[in-house]
Every structure is written in structure tokens, then in C-alpha cells.
Amino acid sequence: GFIPFGIINFTVTRLDEAAETTVTMLLPEGYTAIKASQYIALSQDSTWVAFPFKLDPNNNIITFTIRDGELGDSDGEGNGVIEHQAALIIPDTVSWEDSESCFISLINQVTVIK
């Protein structure tokens, strides 16, 4: 696969310890995610692991929930701060001619809405 957005980094602060939050990433207008995409996150032991997410290709939205100190919080501490490092992977099998899916073009920014 390839990573069209590069590594996605963000920090969520002012949470209660061990609280969870839902993150919504809105792709810019004109870009559409595909169902075969995979989202991976950096784990506490510095390995990349599959991270569960919901994809709404009709509205260009990726949504997931992270709990402070658990998978998706790369510092691994229930300290009221979530440090998230991840990537959206598009499978190599997707091509411009793929009529079953839409292709994500390279972009520079993904907006994170808390």
C-alpha cells in the first residue's frame, strides 16, 4: 500500500485521565476515501498496528475513538493527554481505472475535529 497523507500527528489535551474521545478527520472537498483503506497507529511499543475506524466515503469522513493510555495513544499513559501518530494506507491494487472505488489523491492537510 501507499500513504497519501504521510504520517498524521496530533495531540488531544484537557481530558480526564483514561477518558476516551472521538476524532473525526474530514478530507478536503474533492477527495474521497475508499472502503479498502486501512488506518494504522503507532503503538506504545513503537510498532505500527491496525487501528479500528469508520469510513464514510459519501461525506469524506474518517472517524475513530481513542482512550487515553490505550491503543492509539502512543505515550501509553492515562494522563489526560492523547498523543496520536497514524497513517491511512491505500492498497496497491487501487488504480485510476478502478471503477469500484474512488482514489485518494495526494493532499497536504487532514483536518482533525475534536
N, C-alpha and C positions, 0 to 999 in steps of 0.2 A: 504494500500500500504506500501511499504518499500522504504527506501532511501539508495541506494547502495553506493553513493559517500559522504554521510554525508552533512553537510552544506557547500555550496560553497560561499566563501567570496572573493571579490576583490574590488579594488578602481581604478577608471579611473580619471586621473587628466589632467590638462592643457587644459580643454575645455573652450569654450566661455560660458558665463552664459546662462543657459536654452538651450544649444545645445544638440543635440542627437548624439548618437554613436551606431554603430552596433557591437555586440560582437559575436564572433564565438568560440564555445567550441569544441575542437577536442578530441574525445575519443581515448585513446591509441589503437594502432593496435591490432586486435583480439577481440575487444569489439564492440558490435552492440547495438544501441538503438532500442526500439520498438515503433510502432506507438501509442500504448495505453498509453505511458508515459505522465505524467503531470509535468509541471515546475511551482513551486510556489515561490513567492518572499515575503520578509518581507516588509510590507508597512510602511508608515511614522507613523502610529498609533500602530506599533508593532504587527500587525496581519498578518497571512500568507494568501496570496491571489493568485489565479490562475494568471499566467503571460503568455501572448502570446509568442509563439516561433515557429520556423520552425525546422522540423526534417528531416535530410537527412540520412536515415538508410543505404543507399548504401555506403556513404563515412564517416559514424560515426561522423556527424557534427550536432551540435545544434546551431542555430543562432537566435538572438533576438535583438531588438532595444530598447535602454533606452534613455529617455530625462532627462536631468539634472533637478532635483526638482520634477519629476513626479513619477508615479508608477515604481518601480524597483530601485529608488534612495532612500535608506532608511533614509537619512538625511532630505529629503523633501525640500531641499533648492536649488534654482537655483544659485549656487555659483561657477560653473566651476569644481565641483568635484562630481563624482557619487560614492556612497558607496552602493555596491550591496551585498545582502545576500539572498541566494536562495537554492532550493533543487530540484533535479529531482526525481520524485516519480514513482515507477514501481507498477502497480496494483497487488494486491494479487492473482488475477486469473491467472497470468502468471506462468507457471511451466516448468520444464525441458522437459516435454513431449509435450509441446505446439508447434505443428508443424507449426502454422500460424505465429508465432513471434519468434524473437531471444531474448535471455535472456542476461541481463547485469550482468556480474559477478562483485564481489567486486573489486574495484581498489582504489589506494591511491591518484591519481592525475588526475585532468582535466586541460588541457592546455587552457588558455584564450588568444586569439589572438585579438589584437585591430586593 
